[in-house]
Amino acid sequence: MNSIHRGGLMTAGIVATLTIVGAFVVDGYVSGLKAAAQATASQQATSSISATATPTATPTLEPETVYVMPVPTPAVIKVTRTAKPVVVPPGPTATPPVIHVIVPGPTGGDDAGGEGGD
């Protein structure tokens, strides 16, 4: 590795470190300002509330009775599953049909002088 490359890597490392440290410093500074602003705001709010608020007796309210129409019970639906119909195979006297398929060999077999041969 050249000395130029080493110098570039060192510079990049220093810049990255300073960037990260700077972000932490700025974050601490901003959170400190935020805390100070919240403290002053709460002090101002407390002093303004205590200066303007006068204690009053809370009125007592009579309880209200509210009648709600209940939801009707849903209808009960019973589902019964029926068995599939049983298919009775044909008896021993019935023989299944036999299908014969004749397939020519891989060379095409004897085409008896037809066109398109060899």
BALUM-272211 format. One record per residue: residue number from 1; residue in three letters; x, y, z of N, C-alpha, C, CB in turn. Coordinates in nm, 4 decimals. Glycine has a CB too. Layout:
N
+-----+------+----------+----------+----------+----------+----------+----------+----------+----------+----------+----------+----------+----------+
!  nr ! rest !       nx !       ny !       nz !      cax !      cay !      caz !       cx !       cy !       cz !      cbx !      cby !      cbz !
+-----+------+----------+----------+----------+----------+----------+----------+----------+----------+----------+----------+----------+----------+
! NUM !  ALA !        X !        Y !        Z !        X !        Y !        Z !        X !        Y !        Z !        X !        Y !        Z !
...
+-----+------+----------+----------+----------+----------+----------+----------+----------+----------+----------+----------+----------+----------+
//
This chain:
118
+-----+------+----------+----------+----------+----------+----------+----------+----------+----------+----------+----------+----------+----------+
!  nr ! rest !       nx !       ny !       nz !      cax !      cay !      caz !       cx !       cy !       cz !      cbx !      cby !      cbz !
+-----+------+----------+----------+----------+----------+----------+----------+----------+----------+----------+----------+----------+----------+
!   1 !  MET !   0.0839 !  -0.1159 !   0.0000 !   0.0000 !   0.0000 !   0.0000 !   0.0895 !   0.1236 !   0.0000 !  -0.0960 !  -0.0010 !   0.1209 !
!   2 !  ASN !   0.0558 !   0.2197 !  -0.0818 !   0.1350 !   0.3427 !  -0.0909 !   0.1158 !   0.4288 !   0.0326 !   0.0973 !   0.4220 !  -0.2164 !
!   3 !  SER !   0.2098 !   0.5198 !   0.0478 !   0.1972 !   0.6141 !   0.1584 !   0.0785 !   0.7086 !   0.1342 !   0.3284 !   0.6949 !   0.1761 !
!   4 !  ILE !   0.0443 !   0.7323 !   0.0075 !  -0.0710 !   0.8180 !  -0.0240 !  -0.1997 !   0.7498 !   0.0229 !  -0.0779 !   0.8485 !  -0.1773 !
!   5 !  HIS !  -0.2066 !   0.6191 !  -0.0029 !  -0.3259 !   0.5461 !   0.0398 !  -0.3359 !   0.5407 !   0.1922 !  -0.3248 !   0.4042 !  -0.0178 !
!   6 !  ARG !  -0.2225 !   0.5197 !   0.2580 !  -0.2233 !   0.5179 !   0.4035 !  -0.2668 !   0.6532 !   0.4590 !  -0.0849 !   0.4804 !   0.4572 !
!   7 !  GLY !  -0.2181 !   0.7574 !   0.3988 !  -0.2560 !   0.8932 !   0.4427 !  -0.4044 !   0.9187 !   0.4209 !  -0.1736 !   0.9993 !   0.3676 !
!   8 !  GLY !  -0.4565 !   0.8714 !   0.3077 !  -0.6002 !   0.8886 !   0.2796 !  -0.6865 !   0.8120 !   0.3782 !  -0.6324 !   0.8432 !   0.1374 !
!   9 !  LEU !  -0.6468 !   0.6875 !   0.4086 !  -0.7218 !   0.6079 !   0.5055 !  -0.7173 !   0.6711 !   0.6444 !  -0.6667 !   0.4651 !   0.5110 !
!  10 !  MET !  -0.6003 !   0.7232 !   0.6810 !  -0.5873 !   0.7868 !   0.8114 !  -0.6756 !   0.9117 !   0.8177 !  -0.4396 !   0.8229 !   0.8399 !
!  11 !  THR !  -0.6740 !   0.9901 !   0.7125 !  -0.7561 !   1.1115 !   0.7076 !  -0.9050 !   1.0755 !   0.7139 !  -0.7257 !   1.1926 !   0.5789 !
!  12 !  ALA !  -0.9454 !   0.9723 !   0.6397 !  -1.0858 !   0.9311 !   0.6407 !  -1.1269 !   0.8828 !   0.7794 !  -1.1102 !   0.8204 !   0.5366 !
!  13 !  GLY !  -1.0391 !   0.8108 !   0.8469 !  -1.0688 !   0.7640 !   0.9826 !  -1.0845 !   0.8787 !   1.0798 !  -0.9600 !   0.6711 !   1.0313 !
!  14 !  ILE !  -0.9960 !   0.9772 !   1.0697 !  -1.0037 !   1.0934 !   1.1584 !  -1.1314 !   1.1719 !   1.1330 !  -0.8812 !   1.1840 !   1.1395 !
!  15 !  VAL !  -1.1670 !   1.1889 !   1.0053 !  -1.2888 !   1.2630 !   0.9707 !  -1.4124 !   1.1895 !   1.0236 !  -1.2993 !   1.2825 !   0.8169 !
!  16 !  ALA !  -1.4145 !   1.0570 !   1.0086 !  -1.5290 !   0.9795 !   1.0570 !  -1.5399 !   0.9899 !   1.2091 !  -1.5165 !   0.8316 !   1.0141 !
!  17 !  THR !  -1.4270 !   0.9815 !   1.2783 !  -1.4279 !   0.9913 !   1.4242 !  -1.4766 !   1.1283 !   1.4684 !  -1.2881 !   0.9640 !   1.4810 !
!  18 !  LEU !  -1.4263 !   1.2341 !   1.4057 !  -1.4689 !   1.3697 !   1.4414 !  -1.6175 !   1.3908 !   1.4119 !  -1.3851 !   1.4736 !   1.3654 !
!  19 !  THR !  -1.6676 !   1.3302 !   1.3045 !  -1.8093 !   1.3441 !   1.2708 !  -1.8965 !   1.2795 !   1.3779 !  -1.8386 !   1.2815 !   1.1334 !
!  20 !  ILE !  -1.8579 !   1.1604 !   1.4198 !  -1.9360 !   1.0899 !   1.5217 !  -1.9302 !   1.1633 !   1.6554 !  -1.8850 !   0.9459 !   1.5383 !
!  21 !  VAL !  -1.8105 !   1.2078 !   1.6949 !  -1.7958 !   1.2816 !   1.8201 !  -1.8742 !   1.4127 !   1.8130 !  -1.6464 !   1.3093 !   1.8500 !
!  22 !  GLY !  -1.8690 !   1.4791 !   1.7007 !  -1.9439 !   1.6041 !   1.6833 !  -2.0935 !   1.5815 !   1.6951 !  -1.9119 !   1.6671 !   1.5481 !
!  23 !  ALA !  -2.1425 !   1.4701 !   1.6406 !  -2.2860 !   1.4404 !   1.6508 !  -2.3262 !   1.4213 !   1.7965 !  -2.3219 !   1.3145 !   1.5686 !
!  24 !  PHE !  -2.2409 !   1.3525 !   1.8751 !  -2.2717 !   1.3333 !   2.0166 !  -2.2693 !   1.4659 !   2.0917 !  -2.1728 !   1.2353 !   2.0800 !
!  25 !  VAL !  -2.1754 !   1.5528 !   2.0587 !  -2.1656 !   1.6828 !   2.1252 !  -2.2882 !   1.7671 !   2.0937 !  -2.0372 !   1.7568 !   2.0822 !
!  26 !  VAL !  -2.3282 !   1.7695 !   1.9676 !  -2.4447 !   1.8491 !   1.9280 !  -2.5709 !   1.7924 !   1.9934 !  -2.4599 !   1.8515 !   1.7731 !
!  27 !  ASP !  -2.5830 !   1.6599 !   1.9992 !  -2.6995 !   1.5974 !   2.0612 !  -2.7070 !   1.6335 !   2.2093 !  -2.6946 !   1.4444 !   2.0436 !
!  28 !  GLY !  -2.5947 !   1.6311 !   2.2783 !  -2.5923 !   1.6693 !   2.4196 !  -2.6276 !   1.8156 !   2.4387 !  -2.4557 !   1.6413 !   2.4796 !
!  29 !  TYR !  -2.5773 !   1.9013 !   2.3519 !  -2.6050 !   2.0439 !   2.3613 !  -2.7536 !   2.0702 !   2.3379 !  -2.5195 !   2.1225 !   2.2600 !
!  30 !  VAL !  -2.8098 !   2.0054 !   2.2355 !  -2.9516 !   2.0272 !   2.2038 !  -3.0403 !   1.9727 !   2.3154 !  -2.9882 !   1.9605 !   2.0691 !
!  31 !  SER !  -3.0070 !   1.8545 !   2.3692 !  -3.0900 !   1.8001 !   2.4774 !  -3.0793 !   1.8881 !   2.6022 !  -3.0478 !   1.6545 !   2.5107 !
!  32 !  GLY !  -2.9643 !   1.9495 !   2.6268 !  -2.9499 !   2.0426 !   2.7392 !  -3.0365 !   2.1656 !   2.7193 !  -2.8035 !   2.0841 !   2.7565 !
!  33 !  LEU !  -3.0396 !   2.2172 !   2.5973 !  -3.1245 !   2.3324 !   2.5679 !  -3.2719 !   2.2954 !   2.5821 !  -3.0963 !   2.3856 !   2.4263 !
!  34 !  LYS !  -3.3059 !   2.1751 !   2.5390 !  -3.4437 !   2.1297 !   2.5486 !  -3.4873 !   2.1196 !   2.6939 !  -3.4606 !   1.9953 !   2.4790 !
!  35 !  ALA !  -3.4003 !   2.0632 !   2.7779 !  -3.4330 !   2.0463 !   2.9195 !  -3.4490 !   2.1829 !   2.9856 !  -3.3238 !   1.9633 !   2.9917 !
!  36 !  ALA !  -3.3615 !   2.2762 !   2.9519 !  -3.3710 !   2.4106 !   3.0096 !  -3.4996 !   2.4795 !   2.9635 !  -3.2475 !   2.4956 !   2.9704 !
!  37 !  ALA !  -3.5364 !   2.4627 !   2.8382 !  -3.6583 !   2.5249 !   2.7859 !  -3.7812 !   2.4640 !   2.8520 !  -3.6665 !   2.5087 !   2.6328 !
!  38 !  GLN !  -3.7799 !   2.3329 !   2.8728 !  -3.8940 !   2.2690 !   2.9377 !  -3.9060 !   2.3130 !   3.0834 !  -3.8814 !   2.1165 !   2.9296 !
!  39 !  ALA !  -3.7921 !   2.3292 !   3.1512 !  -3.7952 !   2.3728 !   3.2907 !  -3.8527 !   2.5135 !   3.3024 !  -3.6545 !   2.3680 !   3.3516 !
!  40 !  THR !  -3.8080 !   2.6039 !   3.2149 !  -3.8606 !   2.7405 !   3.2210 !  -4.0077 !   2.7435 !   3.1822 !  -3.7799 !   2.8336 !   3.1294 !
!  41 !  ALA !  -4.0457 !   2.6615 !   3.0850 !  -4.1862 !   2.6600 !   3.0435 !  -4.2747 !   2.6072 !   3.1555 !  -4.2045 !   2.5746 !   2.9168 !
!  42 !  SER !  -4.2286 !   2.5039 !   3.2256 !  -4.3109 !   2.4499 !   3.3346 !  -4.3184 !   2.5494 !   3.4509 !  -4.2540 !   2.3144 !   3.3836 !
!  43 !  GLN !  -4.2097 !   2.6250 !   3.4774 !  -4.2131 !   2.7250 !   3.5839 !  -4.3095 !   2.8373 !   3.5482 !  -4.0724 !   2.7816 !   3.6098 !
!  44 !  GLN !  -4.3055 !   2.8800 !   3.4222 !  -4.3954 !   2.9864 !   3.3794 !  -4.5400 !   2.9392 !   3.3838 !  -4.3593 !   3.0339 !   3.2384 !
!  45 !  ALA !  -4.5624 !   2.8155 !   3.3413 !  -4.6990 !   2.7633 !   3.3415 !  -4.7505 !   2.7515 !   3.4841 !  -4.7055 !   2.6267 !   3.2707 !
!  46 !  THR !  -4.6662 !   2.7060 !   3.5751 !  -4.7069 !   2.6911 !   3.7143 !  -4.7384 !   2.8261 !   3.7758 !  -4.5981 !   2.6205 !   3.7949 !
!  47 !  SER !  -4.6539 !   2.9274 !   3.7497 !  -4.6783 !   3.0596 !   3.8081 !  -4.8021 !   3.1238 !   3.7477 !  -4.5569 !   3.1507 !   3.7876 !
!  48 !  SER !  -4.8267 !   3.1042 !   3.6190 !  -4.9443 !   3.1656 !   3.5565 !  -5.0712 !   3.0936 !   3.6001 !  -4.9319 !   3.1633 !   3.4026 !
!  49 !  ILE !  -5.0634 !   2.9627 !   3.6211 !  -5.1815 !   2.8890 !   3.6648 !  -5.2158 !   2.9263 !   3.8083 !  -5.1588 !   2.7369 !   3.6526 !
!  50 !  SER !  -5.1148 !   2.9328 !   3.8938 !  -5.1424 !   2.9650 !   4.0336 !  -5.1911 !   3.1088 !   4.0486 !  -5.0173 !   2.9428 !   4.1188 !
!  51 !  ALA !  -5.1498 !   3.1989 !   3.9619 !  -5.1916 !   3.3381 !   3.9728 !  -5.3352 !   3.3556 !   3.9253 !  -5.0979 !   3.4285 !   3.8924 !
!  52 !  THR !  -5.3776 !   3.2792 !   3.8276 !  -5.5107 !   3.3017 !   3.7706 !  -5.6148 !   3.2044 !   3.8239 !  -5.5048 !   3.2912 !   3.6203 !
!  53 !  ALA !  -5.5741 !   3.0919 !   3.8759 !  -5.6704 !   2.9917 !   3.9197 !  -5.7220 !   3.0242 !   4.0582 !  -5.6081 !   2.8526 !   3.9181 !
!  54 !  THR !  -5.8520 !   3.0175 !   4.0732 !  -5.9118 !   3.0359 !   4.2050 !  -5.9837 !   2.9068 !   4.2396 !  -6.0097 !   3.1593 !   4.2084 !
!  55 !  PRO !  -5.9653 !   2.8609 !   4.3585 !  -6.0302 !   2.7348 !   4.3947 !  -6.1810 !   2.7509 !   4.4027 !  -5.9764 !   2.6832 !   4.5278 !
!  56 !  THR !  -6.2520 !   2.6626 !   4.3380 !  -6.3982 !   2.6627 !   4.3408 !  -6.4450 !   2.5240 !   4.3821 !  -6.4582 !   2.7034 !   4.2018 !
!  57 !  ALA !  -6.5609 !   2.5192 !   4.4359 !  -6.6165 !   2.3898 !   4.4758 !  -6.6656 !   2.3174 !   4.3510 !  -6.7325 !   2.4072 !   4.5794 !
!  58 !  THR !  -6.6354 !   2.1917 !   4.3441 !  -6.6807 !   2.1148 !   4.2279 !  -6.8266 !   2.0784 !   4.2471 !  -6.5943 !   1.9870 !   4.2074 !
!  59 !  PRO !  -6.9069 !   2.1021 !   4.1472 !  -7.0494 !   2.0720 !   4.1627 !  -7.0716 !   1.9204 !   4.1615 !  -7.1322 !   2.1397 !   4.0502 !
!  60 !  THR !  -7.1649 !   1.8774 !   4.2420 !  -7.1963 !   1.7350 !   4.2436 !  -7.3099 !   1.7107 !   4.1460 !  -7.2340 !   1.6861 !   4.3872 !
!  61 !  LEU !  -7.2955 !   1.6124 !   4.0660 !  -7.3963 !   1.5804 !   3.9649 !  -7.4681 !   1.4521 !   4.0060 !  -7.3316 !   1.5651 !   3.8232 !
!  62 !  GLU !  -7.5974 !   1.4507 !   3.9803 !  -7.6756 !   1.3307 !   4.0081 !  -7.6441 !   1.2265 !   3.9000 !  -7.8297 !   1.3632 !   4.0129 !
!  63 !  PRO !  -7.6361 !   1.1017 !   3.9390 !  -7.6076 !   0.9996 !   3.8372 !  -7.7256 !   0.9831 !   3.7431 !  -7.5737 !   0.8648 !   3.9033 !
!  64 !  GLU !  -7.6951 !   0.9595 !   3.6192 !  -7.7976 !   0.9386 !   3.5179 !  -7.8097 !   0.7910 !   3.4891 !  -7.7657 !   1.0166 !   3.3891 !
!  65 !  THR !  -7.9310 !   0.7486 !   3.4656 !  -7.9541 !   0.6092 !   3.4279 !  -7.9783 !   0.6066 !   3.2781 !  -8.0752 !   0.5464 !   3.5067 !
!  66 !  VAL !  -7.8994 !   0.5293 !   3.2091 !  -7.9118 !   0.5194 !   3.0644 !  -7.9510 !   0.3769 !   3.0307 !  -7.7793 !   0.5602 !   2.9923 !
!  67 !  TYR !  -8.0622 !   0.3633 !   2.9602 !  -8.1082 !   0.2312 !   2.9191 !  -8.0622 !   0.2052 !   2.7766 !  -8.2626 !   0.2194 !   2.9304 !
!  68 !  VAL !  -8.0033 !   0.0910 !   2.7579 !  -7.9533 !   0.0546 !   2.6254 !  -8.0301 !  -0.0673 !   2.5792 !  -7.7990 !   0.0271 !   2.6270 !
!  69 !  MET !  -8.0776 !  -0.0609 !   2.4554 !  -8.1500 !  -0.1746 !   2.4003 !  -8.0496 !  -0.2865 !   2.3718 !  -8.2283 !  -0.1342 !   2.2706 !
!  70 !  PRO !  -8.0699 !  -0.4036 !   2.4310 !  -7.9731 !  -0.5104 !   2.4090 !  -7.9791 !  -0.5628 !   2.2658 !  -7.9973 !  -0.6244 !   2.5072 !
!  71 !  VAL !  -7.8694 !  -0.6143 !   2.2214 !  -7.8614 !  -0.6705 !   2.0873 !  -7.9335 !  -0.8045 !   2.0872 !  -7.7133 !  -0.6864 !   2.0411 !
!  72 !  PRO !  -8.0183 !  -0.8307 !   1.9883 !  -8.0880 !  -0.9584 !   1.9865 !  -7.9902 !  -1.0743 !   1.9674 !  -8.1935 !  -0.9595 !   1.8760 !
!  73 !  THR !  -8.0269 !  -1.1859 !   2.0255 !  -7.9426 !  -1.3040 !   2.0134 !  -7.9504 !  -1.3551 !   1.8704 !  -7.9852 !  -1.4142 !   2.1142 !
!  74 !  PRO !  -7.8349 !  -1.3855 !   1.8105 !  -7.8388 !  -1.4337 !   1.6721 !  -7.9045 !  -1.5713 !   1.6647 !  -7.6967 !  -1.4395 !   1.6128 !
!  75 !  ALA !  -7.9662 !  -1.5975 !   1.5515 !  -8.0322 !  -1.7258 !   1.5302 !  -7.9280 !  -1.8366 !   1.5231 !  -8.1175 !  -1.7232 !   1.4015 !
!  76 !  VAL !  -7.9652 !  -1.9508 !   1.5760 !  -7.8740 !  -2.0644 !   1.5766 !  -7.8921 !  -2.1403 !   1.4460 !  -7.8992 !  -2.1573 !   1.6998 !
!  77 !  ILE !  -7.7814 !  -2.1624 !   1.3786 !  -7.7839 !  -2.2362 !   1.2529 !  -7.7070 !  -2.3644 !   1.2741 !  -7.7239 !  -2.1528 !   1.1353 !
!  78 !  LYS !  -7.7742 !  -2.4765 !   1.2524 !  -7.7087 !  -2.6052 !   1.2687 !  -7.6700 !  -2.6569 !   1.1309 !  -7.8006 !  -2.7065 !   1.3431 !
!  79 !  VAL !  -7.5461 !  -2.6954 !   1.1176 !  -7.4967 !  -2.7472 !   0.9901 !  -7.4660 !  -2.8946 !   1.0096 !  -7.3697 !  -2.6685 !   0.9402 !
!  80 !  THR !  -7.5279 !  -2.9757 !   0.9279 !  -7.4988 !  -3.1191 !   0.9325 !  -7.4386 !  -3.1579 !   0.7993 !  -7.6273 !  -3.2037 !   0.9633 !
!  81 !  ARG !  -7.3343 !  -3.2319 !   0.8080 !  -7.2672 !  -3.2751 !   0.6856 !  -7.3152 !  -3.4149 !   0.6525 !  -7.1116 !  -3.2712 !   0.7006 !
!  82 !  THR !  -7.3559 !  -3.4313 !   0.5307 !  -7.4009 !  -3.5634 !   0.4873 !  -7.2856 !  -3.6348 !   0.4199 !  -7.5226 !  -3.5529 !   0.3915 !
!  83 !  ALA !  -7.2881 !  -3.7659 !   0.4302 !  -7.1823 !  -3.8452 !   0.3682 !  -7.2009 !  -3.8466 !   0.2173 !  -7.1815 !  -3.9893 !   0.4240 !
!  84 !  LYS !  -7.0900 !  -3.8604 !   0.1465 !  -7.0967 !  -3.8673 !   0.0010 !  -7.1665 !  -3.9975 !  -0.0386 !  -6.9540 !  -3.8585 !  -0.0625 !
!  85 !  PRO !  -7.2374 !  -3.9960 !  -0.1482 !  -7.3048 !  -4.1182 !  -0.1892 !  -7.2028 !  -4.2268 !  -0.2247 !  -7.3975 !  -4.0905 !  -0.3086 !
!  86 !  VAL !  -7.2360 !  -4.3463 !  -0.1851 !  -7.1464 !  -4.4591 !  -0.2100 !  -7.1756 !  -4.5136 !  -0.3489 !  -7.1632 !  -4.5705 !  -0.1013 !
!  87 !  VAL !  -7.0701 !  -4.5235 !  -0.4296 !  -7.0845 !  -4.5789 !  -0.5638 !  -7.0481 !  -4.7263 !  -0.5564 !  -6.9947 !  -4.5029 !  -0.6682 !
!  88 !  VAL !  -7.1419 !  -4.8093 !  -0.5911 !  -7.1190 !  -4.9535 !  -0.5868 !  -7.0508 !  -4.9937 !  -0.7167 !  -7.2530 !  -5.0329 !  -0.5662 !
!  89 !  PRO !  -6.9316 !  -5.0575 !  -0.7065 !  -6.8657 !  -5.1000 !  -0.8294 !  -6.9467 !  -5.2103 !  -0.8969 !  -6.7222 !  -5.1485 !  -0.8002 !
!  90 !  PRO !  -6.9278 !  -5.2222 !  -1.0285 !  -7.0037 !  -5.3259 !  -1.0988 !  -6.9679 !  -5.4645 !  -1.0433 !  -6.9758 !  -5.3197 !  -1.2516 !
!  91 !  GLY !  -7.0619 !  -5.5536 !  -1.0549 !  -7.0443 !  -5.6882 !  -1.0015 !  -6.9361 !  -5.7669 !  -1.0738 !  -7.1740 !  -5.7631 !  -1.0089 !
!  92 !  PRO !  -6.9077 !  -5.8873 !  -1.0258 !  -6.8008 !  -5.9681 !  -1.0848 !  -6.8315 !  -6.0159 !  -1.2263 !  -6.7737 !  -6.0869 !  -0.9976 !
!  93 !  THR !  -6.9568 !  -6.0119 !  -1.2678 !  -6.9887 !  -6.0595 !  -1.4032 !  -6.9520 !  -5.9556 !  -1.5082 !  -7.1378 !  -6.0941 !  -1.4143 !
!  94 !  ALA !  -6.9529 !  -5.8278 !  -1.4736 !  -6.9214 !  -5.7240 !  -1.5715 !  -6.7705 !  -5.7098 !  -1.5816 !  -6.9871 !  -5.5885 !  -1.5331 !
!  95 !  THR !  -6.7186 !  -5.7112 !  -1.7024 !  -6.5746 !  -5.6942 !  -1.7226 !  -6.5505 !  -5.5550 !  -1.7785 !  -6.5166 !  -5.8039 !  -1.8182 !
!  96 !  PRO !  -6.4446 !  -5.4936 !  -1.7339 !  -6.4170 !  -5.3590 !  -1.7854 !  -6.3783 !  -5.3657 !  -1.9333 !  -6.3043 !  -5.2910 !  -1.7032 !
!  97 !  PRO !  -6.4060 !  -5.2595 !  -2.0057 !  -6.3693 !  -5.2608 !  -2.1483 !  -6.2176 !  -5.2579 !  -2.1653 !  -6.4331 !  -5.1407 !  -2.2220 !
!  98 !  VAL !  -6.1699 !  -5.3257 !  -2.2677 !  -6.0273 !  -5.3318 !  -2.2960 !  -6.0004 !  -5.2441 !  -2.4170 !  -5.9796 !  -5.4788 !  -2.3206 !
!  99 !  ILE !  -5.9032 !  -5.1542 !  -2.4013 !  -5.8679 !  -5.0641 !  -2.5108 !  -5.7271 !  -5.0988 !  -2.5543 !  -5.8789 !  -4.9131 !  -2.4684 !
! 100 !  HIS !  -5.7115 !  -5.1294 !  -2.6844 !  -5.5804 !  -5.1621 !  -2.7390 !  -5.5296 !  -5.0409 !  -2.8164 !  -5.5867 !  -5.2892 !  -2.8304 !
! 101 !  VAL !  -5.4104 !  -4.9940 !  -2.7818 !  -5.3494 !  -4.8824 !  -2.8528 !  -5.2232 !  -4.9342 !  -2.9179 !  -5.3191 !  -4.7618 !  -2.7574 !
! 102 !  ILE !  -5.2121 !  -4.9137 !  -3.0484 !  -5.0940 !  -4.9587 !  -3.1219 !  -5.0104 !  -4.8357 !  -3.1513 !  -5.1326 !  -5.0352 !  -3.2544 !
! 103 !  VAL !  -4.8873 !  -4.8353 !  -3.1007 !  -4.7971 !  -4.7215 !  -3.1162 !  -4.6828 !  -4.7660 !  -3.2053 !  -4.7445 !  -4.6692 !  -2.9777 !
! 104 !  PRO !  -4.6508 !  -4.6885 !  -3.3114 !  -4.5387 !  -4.7275 !  -3.3975 !  -4.4064 !  -4.7140 !  -3.3221 !  -4.5361 !  -4.6413 !  -3.5260 !
! 105 !  GLY !  -4.3079 !  -4.7847 !  -3.3671 !  -4.1757 !  -4.7818 !  -3.3044 !  -4.1067 !  -4.6493 !  -3.3274 !  -4.0892 !  -4.8946 !  -3.3573 !
! 106 !  PRO !  -3.9853 !  -4.6320 !  -3.2724 !  -3.9152 !  -4.5044 !  -3.2849 !  -3.8772 !  -4.4689 !  -3.4277 !  -3.7923 !  -4.5067 !  -3.2010 !
! 107 !  THR !  -3.8660 !  -4.5639 !  -3.5155 !  -3.8283 !  -4.5311 !  -3.6536 !  -3.9495 !  -4.5040 !  -3.7382 !  -3.7470 !  -4.6434 !  -3.7154 !
! 108 !  GLY !  -4.0656 !  -4.5181 !  -3.6849 !  -4.1844 !  -4.4897 !  -3.7630 !  -4.2450 !  -4.6157 !  -3.8218 !  -4.1520 !  -4.3924 !  -3.8729 !
! 109 !  GLY !  -4.1766 !  -4.7256 !  -3.8162 !  -4.2321 !  -4.8513 !  -3.8658 !  -4.2412 !  -4.8510 !  -4.0174 !  -4.3699 !  -4.8766 !  -3.8053 !
! 110 !  ASP !  -4.3114 !  -4.9437 !  -4.0694 !  -4.3287 !  -4.9571 !  -4.2140 !  -4.4497 !  -4.8750 !  -4.2538 !  -4.3453 !  -5.1069 !  -4.2570 !
! 111 !  ASP !  -4.4251 !  -4.7745 !  -4.3355 !  -4.5374 !  -4.6907 !  -4.3778 !  -4.5951 !  -4.7396 !  -4.5101 !  -4.4934 !  -4.5444 !  -4.3904 !
! 112 !  ALA !  -4.5570 !  -4.8564 !  -4.5546 !  -4.6116 !  -4.9211 !  -4.6750 !  -4.6013 !  -4.8316 !  -4.7978 !  -4.7573 !  -4.9601 !  -4.6524 !
! 113 !  GLY !  -4.4887 !  -4.7679 !  -4.8137 !  -4.4637 !  -4.6905 !  -4.9353 !  -4.5290 !  -4.5537 !  -4.9358 !  -4.5110 !  -4.7670 !  -5.0535 !
! 114 !  GLY !  -4.5677 !  -4.5014 !  -4.8200 !  -4.6302 !  -4.3704 !  -4.8160 !  -4.5283 !  -4.2609 !  -4.8359 !  -4.7030 !  -4.3502 !  -4.6853 !
! 115 !  GLU !  -4.5738 !  -4.1403 !  -4.8451 !  -4.4821 !  -4.0281 !  -4.8677 !  -4.4096 !  -3.9882 !  -4.7419 !  -4.5569 !  -3.9092 !  -4.9225 !
! 116 !  GLY !  -4.2973 !  -3.9169 !  -4.7557 !  -4.2228 !  -3.8629 !  -4.6439 !  -4.1387 !  -3.9668 !  -4.5734 !  -4.3158 !  -3.8002 !  -4.5468 !
! 117 !  GLY !  -4.1015 !  -4.0729 !  -4.6374 !  -4.0208 !  -4.1761 !  -4.5779 !  -3.8770 !  -4.1305 !  -4.5622 !  -4.0275 !  -4.3020 !  -4.6604 !
! 118 !  ASP !  -3.7832 !  -4.2236 !  -4.5899 !  -3.6434 !  -4.1933 !  -4.5698 !  -3.5934 !  -4.1057 !  -4.6752 !  -3.5622 !  -4.3152 !  -4.5638 !
+-----+------+----------+----------+----------+----------+----------+----------+----------+----------+----------+----------+----------+----------+
//
